[in-house]
Amino acid sequence: MSAKDKILITGAAGRVGEILRTHWGDRYALRLADIRPLEDCAGHEEYAALDITSYEQMLEACTGIDTVVHLAADPNPNAEFYSSLLPRNITGTYNAFHAAHKTGCRRLVFASSGQAILGYNTRESTGWDVPVFPQNVYGATKCWGEALARVYSDQHQLSCICVRLGSPVFAQDGDWNAADLYAQISPRDAAQLFACCVDVEELDFAIVHGISRHQRSWMDLEVSRQLVGYEPQDGTAFPRTPIS
């Protein structure tokens, strides 16, 4: 893939969007889409105002794009359904998939969540292909996104990769205990994983787990390694980095 292929990031003003911008540098030409303004765009970036609940706006944002990285959603597990989850996580996610298909995008990378399988968090090494097991309606909306990815891959030949992202807050120099079960990911590992999902060739559909490499985790990493070539640099499987 060309280093300057055009990538649309929805929800670019959020935490994960900022992580991608920081760690990717000018690796891609980025269209940064969000309902909130972004005024610090670099030379390889452009801002596009986007309300994901508007299909017409999503069509415009996807035009001329190679890969959509769909991050935009309400991330609150306690969010109210009718006022927030329905328009943002259900309608907005549908708009992203359908617009990517209609405008001829090559791929959509969907930011799913470990919440889609949170019910398995008391055991180790849950694979990607277990039945979904959300514990709240937010998690159920991520299952909806994964189901849409299967539909658009199978019925519309849109390459779709779902990243069941853990919380992107893991710090190698942080206060962690390697004996505990973890499902967090460091910012640089998150940026690497999403880049792997953008760059990998000839992959019609996948669900990958977005965590760093931990000695113990309830989310298995093997599919992420095998399908997209993700190799974490952080996690409790590595020595703790002293705080400088």
C-alpha positions as CSV (number, residue, x, y, z in Angstrom):
1,M,0.0,0.0,0.0
2,S,1.2,3.5,-0.8
3,A,2.2,5.6,2.1
4,K,-0.1,8.3,0.9
5,D,-3.2,6.4,0.3
6,K,-6.2,8.2,1.7
7,I,-7.6,7.2,5.1
8,L,-10.8,8.5,6.6
9,I,-10.9,8.5,10.4
10,T,-14.3,9.1,11.9
11,G,-14.4,10.3,15.5
12,A,-10.9,11.7,14.8
13,A,-11.1,14.2,17.7
14,G,-11.5,11.4,20.3
15,R,-8.8,9.5,22.3
16,V,-8.1,6.8,19.7
17,G,-8.1,9.3,16.8
18,E,-5.5,11.3,18.6
19,I,-3.4,8.2,19.2
20,L,-3.5,7.3,15.6
21,R,-2.5,10.8,14.5
22,T,0.3,11.0,16.9
23,H,1.9,7.6,16.2
24,W,1.2,7.4,12.5
25,G,2.8,10.7,11.6
26,D,2.6,11.3,7.9
27,R,2.4,7.6,7.0
28,Y,-1.0,8.2,5.3
29,A,-3.0,11.1,3.9
30,L,-5.7,11.5,6.5
31,R,-9.2,12.9,6.3
32,L,-10.1,13.7,9.9
33,A,-13.8,13.6,10.4
34,D,-15.6,14.7,13.5
35,I,-18.6,16.8,14.7
36,R,-16.0,18.7,16.8
37,P,-13.7,21.0,14.9
38,L,-10.0,20.1,14.6
39,E,-7.8,23.2,14.0
40,D,-4.3,21.7,14.3
41,C,-4.2,19.7,11.0
42,A,-0.7,19.0,9.6
43,G,0.2,19.0,5.9
44,H,-0.9,15.4,5.3
45,E,-4.3,15.9,7.1
46,E,-7.6,17.6,6.3
47,Y,-10.5,18.2,8.5
48,A,-14.1,17.3,7.5
49,A,-17.1,18.2,9.6
50,L,-19.1,15.1,10.0
51,D,-22.3,14.1,11.9
52,I,-22.3,10.3,11.5
53,T,-26.1,10.2,11.9
54,S,-26.3,12.0,8.5
55,Y,-26.0,9.5,5.6
56,E,-25.4,12.3,3.1
57,Q,-22.5,13.7,5.2
58,M,-21.0,10.2,5.5
59,L,-21.2,9.7,1.7
60,E,-19.4,13.0,1.2
61,A,-16.7,12.1,3.8
62,C,-16.1,8.6,2.2
63,T,-15.7,10.0,-1.3
64,G,-12.2,9.4,-2.7
65,I,-11.2,7.4,0.3
66,D,-9.3,4.0,0.2
67,T,-9.9,2.9,3.8
68,V,-12.4,4.0,6.5
69,V,-11.3,3.7,10.1
70,H,-14.6,4.0,11.9
71,L,-14.0,5.1,15.5
72,A,-17.0,7.4,16.0
73,A,-19.5,6.2,18.6
74,D,-20.7,6.9,22.1
75,P,-18.2,4.9,24.2
76,N,-20.1,5.1,27.5
77,P,-21.3,1.6,28.7
78,N,-24.1,3.4,30.5
79,A,-25.2,5.6,27.7
80,E,-29.0,6.0,27.1
81,F,-30.2,4.0,24.1
82,Y,-32.7,6.2,22.4
83,S,-31.0,9.5,22.7
84,S,-27.4,8.3,22.1
85,L,-26.7,4.7,21.3
86,L,-29.4,4.4,18.7
87,P,-28.3,7.4,16.5
88,R,-24.6,7.1,17.1
89,N,-23.7,3.4,17.5
90,I,-26.5,1.9,15.4
91,T,-27.5,4.4,12.7
92,G,-24.1,6.0,12.5
93,T,-22.3,2.6,12.1
94,Y,-24.7,1.6,9.4
95,N,-24.1,4.9,7.6
96,A,-20.4,4.3,7.7
97,F,-20.6,0.7,6.2
98,H,-23.1,1.6,3.6
99,A,-21.4,4.8,2.5
100,A,-18.0,3.0,2.3
101,H,-19.6,0.4,0.0
102,K,-21.4,3.0,-2.2
103,T,-18.4,5.2,-2.7
104,G,-16.1,2.2,-3.6
105,C,-13.8,2.2,-0.6
106,R,-11.5,-0.8,-0.4
107,R,-11.9,-1.5,3.3
108,L,-13.6,-0.5,6.5
109,V,-11.8,-1.0,9.8
110,F,-14.4,-1.0,12.6
111,A,-13.6,-0.1,16.2
112,S,-15.5,-2.8,18.0
113,S,-14.8,-3.4,21.7
114,G,-13.8,-6.1,24.2
115,Q,-17.3,-5.3,25.5
116,A,-18.7,-7.5,22.7
117,I,-17.4,-10.6,24.6
118,L,-17.1,-9.1,28.1
119,G,-19.1,-12.1,29.6
120,Y,-16.0,-14.3,29.1
121,N,-13.7,-12.1,31.2
122,T,-13.3,-14.6,34.0
123,R,-11.5,-17.1,31.9
124,E,-8.3,-17.0,29.8
125,S,-7.7,-16.8,26.0
126,T,-11.2,-16.3,24.6
127,G,-11.0,-16.7,20.8
128,W,-12.5,-14.4,18.2
129,D,-15.0,-16.9,17.1
130,V,-16.9,-17.6,20.3
131,P,-20.6,-16.4,20.4
132,V,-20.8,-12.8,21.3
133,F,-21.4,-12.2,25.0
134,P,-22.0,-8.5,25.8
135,Q,-22.9,-7.4,29.3
136,N,-24.6,-4.1,28.5
137,V,-26.4,-2.5,25.5
138,Y,-23.3,-0.6,24.5
139,G,-21.5,-3.9,24.0
140,A,-24.6,-5.1,22.0
141,T,-24.2,-2.2,19.7
142,K,-20.6,-3.3,19.0
143,C,-22.0,-6.8,18.1
144,W,-24.3,-5.0,15.7
145,G,-21.2,-3.4,14.0
146,E,-19.5,-6.8,13.8
147,A,-22.6,-8.3,12.2
148,L,-22.7,-5.5,9.6
149,A,-19.1,-6.1,8.8
150,R,-20.0,-9.7,8.0
151,V,-22.9,-8.6,5.8
152,Y,-20.9,-6.0,3.8
153,S,-18.0,-8.3,3.4
154,D,-20.1,-11.2,2.1
155,Q,-22.8,-9.4,0.2
156,H,-21.0,-6.3,-1.0
157,Q,-17.3,-7.3,-1.3
158,L,-16.2,-4.6,1.1
159,S,-13.1,-5.8,3.1
160,C,-14.1,-5.4,6.7
161,I,-11.9,-5.8,9.8
162,C,-13.3,-5.5,13.3
163,V,-10.9,-4.6,16.1
164,R,-12.2,-5.6,19.6
165,L,-10.3,-2.8,21.2
166,G,-9.3,-2.9,24.8
167,S,-8.9,0.3,26.8
168,P,-5.9,2.1,25.2
169,V,-4.4,3.2,28.5
170,F,-1.8,0.5,29.3
171,A,1.5,2.1,30.4
172,Q,4.6,-0.1,30.5
173,D,5.8,2.0,33.5
174,G,2.5,1.8,35.2
175,D,1.2,0.1,38.3
176,W,0.3,-3.3,37.0
177,N,0.5,-6.9,38.3
178,A,1.4,-9.5,35.7
179,A,-0.6,-12.1,37.6
180,D,-3.8,-10.3,36.9
181,L,-6.0,-10.8,33.8
182,Y,-5.6,-7.8,31.4
183,A,-7.4,-6.6,28.3
184,Q,-5.8,-3.2,27.9
185,I,-3.6,-1.9,25.1
186,S,-0.9,0.7,25.0
187,P,-1.3,3.7,22.7
188,R,1.6,2.6,20.4
189,D,0.3,-0.9,20.2
190,A,-3.1,0.4,19.3
191,A,-1.6,2.6,16.5
192,Q,0.4,-0.4,15.2
193,L,-2.7,-2.7,15.2
194,F,-4.9,-0.2,13.3
195,A,-2.0,0.3,10.8
196,C,-1.8,-3.5,10.3
197,C,-5.5,-3.5,9.6
198,V,-5.2,-0.7,7.1
199,D,-2.2,-2.2,5.3
200,V,-2.9,-6.0,5.2
201,E,-3.7,-7.3,1.7
202,E,-6.3,-9.7,0.5
203,L,-8.3,-10.0,3.7
204,D,-12.1,-10.1,3.2
205,F,-13.2,-10.3,6.8
206,A,-11.7,-10.6,10.2
207,I,-12.3,-10.0,13.9
208,V,-9.1,-9.3,15.7
209,H,-8.4,-8.6,19.4
210,G,-6.9,-5.3,20.3
211,I,-4.7,-5.8,23.4
212,S,-1.1,-5.6,24.3
213,R,0.8,-8.8,25.0
214,H,0.0,-9.8,28.6
215,Q,1.0,-12.8,30.6
216,R,-2.7,-13.4,31.3
217,S,-5.6,-12.1,29.3
218,W,-9.1,-13.2,28.5
219,M,-8.7,-12.0,24.9
220,D,-6.6,-14.3,22.7
221,L,-4.1,-12.6,20.4
222,E,-3.3,-15.4,18.0
223,V,-5.7,-14.3,15.3
224,S,-4.4,-10.8,15.4
225,R,-0.9,-12.1,14.8
226,Q,-1.8,-14.6,12.1
227,L,-4.2,-12.5,10.0
228,V,-2.8,-8.9,10.2
229,G,0.8,-9.4,11.4
230,Y,0.3,-7.6,14.7
231,E,3.2,-7.9,17.2
232,P,2.7,-6.0,20.4
233,Q,5.6,-4.1,21.9
234,D,4.0,-3.6,25.3
235,G,2.2,-5.5,28.0
236,T,2.7,-7.4,31.2
237,A,4.6,-10.1,29.3
238,F,7.4,-7.6,29.0
239,P,9.5,-6.1,31.8
240,R,8.2,-3.0,33.5
241,T,9.9,0.1,32.1
242,P,11.3,2.4,34.9
243,I,9.9,5.9,35.1
244,S,12.6,8.2,33.9
